[in-house]
Amino acid sequence: MDAFRHAAIALLLCGALALAYPVALSPALAAVILLGALAPDVDHAKSKIFRIVVGALAFCAAALAYLTLPAASRIMGAIIAAVAVVLFVLLLKPRHRGITHSFLALAVFGAVVFALTRSQELALYGGVAFLSHLAADMEFKLA
């Protein structure tokens, strides 16, 4: 299933949840729902979220190398750092629909959202969005 359909299903389910458990609309809520809907596909090399995450990691590695290396080796160091991160992620990425499509990943996602936001509502809505992805893919694993 593509990212648009996963996001649409998550928004529908979270909209239904809002009827029973109202929450204020906010950019943080929208971001958590969209992240929850797409996060399980972070293990799929062709998914949008995978490309975004790998791109962000490569950019951060390149920026860190550029900012910390001596002037003479900044450009080459930044290129090497970015390429190394991409290769590292591609070599160590779990198989598609593996651990990221599990209840363990759902629990970790909810815990991370709560730890970062201290909001039970955001953790709940993010968890429902994540669960909607698992349901849409019909993939339910414990770990």
N, C-alpha and C positions, 0 to 999 in steps of 0.2 A: 504494500500500500504506500502511496506517496505522502509527502509531508503535508500537503494541503488537506488531504482527507483525514489524516491523523489529527491535525489541528482542528478541523471542523467537528469531528466526533468529540474531541475533548471539550470544545466550547459548548457543544450541545449538552453534554453530560454535566458540565460545571454550571451551566444555566439552569438545568433541572435541579441540581443540588442547591442552587441559590434560592429556589422556591421554599425549600425546607430549612435552609441554614443561610440566611441573607448575609451578604458581605458587601462592603463599599467597593465600587469600581475604582480601580487605580492602575497606573502603569505597572506597578509591582505585581498586581494580581494577573494582569494580562501576560507579563513576562514569565511568571511562574507557570501559568497554564500552558503557554506555548513551549516552554522548556520541558515541562513534564510530558507533553504530548510527543515531543521529538527526541528526548534524551535516550530512550531505548535504542535508537538507531545510530548512536555514536559509534557503534562497532561495525557499521556498514560503510565501506570506503566510498560509495557513490551517493551517500545521503548528504543533504545540505548541512546538517548539524556536524557531521564528521569533518566536512571541508572547512566549516567555520572554526571548529575547535583546533584542527591541525594548523590552519592558517594563523590563528591567534597565537598558538604556542610557538610556531616558527617565527612570527614577527617579534614576540617577546624575547626569544632566544637571540635573534639577530640584534635587537635593540640593546639587550644586556651586553652582548659581546662588543658592539660598537661603542657603548658608553664606558666600558671598563678596560678595553685593550689600548695599547699605545697607538698613537696616531698613524704610524707607518703600517700597521696591520689591521686597522679597524674594518675596512671594507671586506677584505678576504676573510677575516674572522667572523664577521656578520653573516657572510654567505655560507661559510662552513657550519656555523651554528644552526642556521635555518635548515640546511640540507640534513644535518645530523638529526635534528628533531623529527623531521618528516620521515626519514628512514627508520628511526627508533620506533615511532608510532606505528608505521606500517608493518614492521617486523614483529612487534609485540601485541598488536591489536587482537582482541579475542575474536573467535569465529562469530559470524552473524547469527543473531538470535540465540546467543549463548547466555553468559551471566547477566548481560544487560537486559535480557528479557525474563527476569526472574523476580520473585517476591523479595529476595534479598536486595536486589538493586532498587526496587520500589521503596523498601524500608530505608535504605541508605539515602536515596533521593529525598524522601520526606524529612529525614533527620538533618540532612545538610541544609535544606530550605529553612527548617526551624532554627538551626544553629546560626544561620546567617541573618535571619530576619526577626527571630524571637516572636514569630506570629504563628499561632496554631491554625488560624484561618488560611494563611498562605501555604502552610505545610499540608493541610487537608486538601485544598483545591489543587495544589501541585501533585499530590498523591493520587487524587482522582483522575487527573489528566494523564499521569503515568500509567495508571491501571487501565485507562481507556485504550491506550496504545497496545498493552498486552492483550486485552480483550479483542481488539480489532484484528490483531495478528493471530489470535487464538493460540497464544504461546504462554503457558503458565508453568513455570519451573520454580522449585524452592530456592535453588542456588545455581 
